[in-house]
Amino acid sequence: MGGYESTTRMNEPLKKLIEVARAAQQTKGDIEVQRRSFAYGNTHFENSKITREMVDKIADEMPFSGDLSGKAH
């Protein structure tokens, strides 16, 4: 056994996990944690002096609106 057939079978559990993840609803809290993590990761990568505390302070000053449409208001 090898090649395409074994690769397809090995990917079935991954396909199921992806389907479940797509259907999962994130809370506003989940999104906020992800937003701050994204901001920290991208800024810290460019400037190692950026801390999580700095990101939290700014995020507290600029709360997430909850709108994920990507349209400007």
C-alpha positions as CSV (number, residue, x, y, z in Angstrom):
1,M,0.0,0.0,0.0
2,G,1.3,3.4,-0.8
3,G,1.0,6.5,-2.9
4,Y,-2.3,8.3,-3.4
5,E,-4.5,5.7,-1.8
6,S,-2.7,5.8,1.6
7,T,-2.4,9.6,1.5
8,T,-6.2,9.9,0.9
9,R,-7.0,7.6,3.8
10,M,-4.6,9.4,6.2
11,N,-6.2,12.7,5.4
12,E,-9.7,11.7,6.3
13,P,-9.4,12.6,10.0
14,L,-7.9,16.0,9.0
15,K,-10.9,16.5,6.6
16,K,-13.3,15.8,9.4
17,L,-11.5,18.2,11.7
18,I,-11.7,20.9,9.1
19,E,-15.4,20.4,8.5
20,V,-16.0,20.7,12.3
21,A,-13.9,23.8,12.5
22,R,-15.7,25.5,9.7
23,A,-19.0,24.9,11.4
24,A,-17.8,26.2,14.8
25,Q,-19.1,29.6,16.0
26,Q,-16.6,31.8,17.7
27,T,-17.7,34.0,20.6
28,K,-16.7,37.7,20.7
29,G,-14.3,36.7,23.4
30,D,-12.6,34.1,21.1
31,I,-12.3,36.7,18.3
32,E,-10.9,39.3,20.7
33,V,-8.2,36.8,21.9
34,Q,-7.3,36.0,18.3
35,R,-7.3,39.7,17.3
36,R,-4.8,40.5,20.1
37,S,-2.7,37.5,19.3
38,F,-2.5,38.4,15.7
39,A,-1.6,42.1,16.5
40,Y,1.1,41.0,18.9
41,G,2.6,38.4,16.6
42,N,2.8,40.7,13.6
43,T,4.1,43.7,15.5
44,H,6.5,41.8,17.7
45,F,8.0,40.2,14.6
46,E,8.9,43.6,13.3
47,N,9.8,45.2,16.7
48,S,10.9,43.0,19.5
49,K,10.2,45.8,22.0
50,I,6.5,45.4,21.5
51,T,4.9,43.5,24.5
52,R,1.6,41.8,25.0
53,E,0.8,44.4,27.6
54,M,1.3,47.2,25.0
55,V,-1.1,45.4,22.6
56,D,-3.6,44.9,25.4
57,K,-3.5,48.6,26.3
58,I,-4.1,49.7,22.7
59,A,-6.8,47.0,22.2
60,D,-8.6,48.2,25.3
61,E,-8.6,51.7,23.8
62,M,-9.8,50.4,20.4
63,P,-12.4,47.8,21.2
64,F,-13.5,45.3,18.5
65,S,-16.8,46.3,17.0
66,G,-17.9,42.7,16.4
67,D,-18.3,43.4,12.7
68,L,-16.4,40.9,10.5
69,S,-17.8,42.1,7.2
70,G,-14.7,44.0,6.3
71,K,-16.7,47.0,5.2
72,A,-15.9,50.4,6.5
73,H,-18.5,52.2,8.5
